[in-house]
Amino acid sequence: MKDRFHKFASKVSLICGSPYTFGVALLTIITWIFSGPFFGYSDTWQLIINTGTTIITFLMVFLIQNTQNRDARAIHLKLDELIRANKHARNQMIELEALSDEELDKVHKELLAYHKKTEKRIEDVQVHRSKRKK
């Protein structure tokens, strides 16, 4: 059941993101606007577009969320594999997305400190090289 839903959600997401689908949606709205005078801008005329767009929006929220969740999971797995395969990377970075916000803040601060230290080293090397050239 899950597999069918994932395939369905991916296919619908792909179709809904296409320029063709945007064109169909735009054409539908234009048709609805120009049909207003024929229906006397009645409550039914307004209800048709309101109900249709509400239903489509409601369903698309779940399809898009499913697709985003799967894509994010795949990206995390790919990054985890790259971290695991790189001998210089810290394996503690694997599954980082499972940490709490406080733990992520701590890791972020560690990385910022490392970045600043590295920047300082690069700056020192550049100063040293410029002195050697003179």
N, C-alpha and C positions, 0 to 999 in steps of 0.2 A: 504494500500500500504506500509506504513512504517513498519507495523508488519511483512509483508511478507519479506521485505528487511532485517529486523533485523534477522529474522529466517534464511534466506538464508546466510547472512553474517556470522552469528555465525557458521552455519554448514560448510561453505566453510573454514572458519578460522580453525575450528577443524580438518577438513580433511587435509588442507594444512600443518598443524603443525605436522602431524603424521609421524612416521618413514617410513611408507609405501610410502607416497607421496614423501619423500626425496629420497627413493630408486628408484622410477619411474623417478624422475627428473635426478638423477645420471645416470641411465640406458639410458635415452634419450640422454644425453650429450655424453656418451661413444659411443652409436650407431652413433650419428652424427659425432663424431671424426673419427671412423673407416670407415664411409661411404665416407669420403673425397676422397680417391683414386679412388673410383668408379665414382665419379662425377667430377674428375679432379680438385678438390679444386676450383670449379668454383664460379663465383659471385653469382649464384643462390643458390649454396650450402651454402654459407656464409649468404646470405639474408634470408634463411629459419630460421636459428637459431637466427639471429639478430631480425627479425620481431617477431618471436614467443616469445622470451624472453622479448622483449620490450612491447608487448601487455599484456603478463601475469603480468609483473612488474607494468605496469600502472594500471591495474584493481586491483591488490592486494593492492596497496597503499590505495585505497578507502575502500576496505573491512577490512583491518587491522585497519585503522583509525576509522572506524565505531565501530568495536569490542572494541578497546581500549577506545573510548569515553564512550561506554555503561558500560564497566567494571569499569572505573574510577568513573562514576556517581553512580554505585551501591555501590562501596567502600565508597564514600563520604556519601551516605545515611546511610549506616551501621554505619559509624563512628559518624554521626550526632545523630543517635538513641542511641548509647552508651554514648555519651556526655549528651544527654537529660536524660537518665536513671540514670546516676551516680550523686548522690547528691553533690559530691565534685568537679565535673567538672564545668567549667564556660560555661554557655549556649551561651556566646558570641562567642565561638569557632564554633558553628554551622554555616554552610554556609560560612566558612572562605575562601573557594575557589573563592567566588564572590568579594573579596576585591582587590584593586589595589596593584601593586607591592610595592608601598610606604607604604601602610597600612599593608601589610604582613611583610615588614621589621620592622615596629614598633612593631608588635606582636612578631616577632622573637626576637627582642632585649629585650622585656619584659620577655619572657620565659627564655632567657639566664640569665638575671639578677636574676630571681626567682631561676634558677638552681644554680647559684653561691652562692646565699644566703642560699639555702638548703644545698649545699655542705659544707659551712662554719659551719652551725649548726650541721651537722653530725660529722664533724671533731671535734668540740668543745665537743660534747657528748662523742666521743671516747677518747679524751684526759682526760675528767673528769672521765670516767670509768676506764681508766688505772691507774689514780692516786688513785682511791678508792681501787683498788685491791692490791696496794703496802702497 
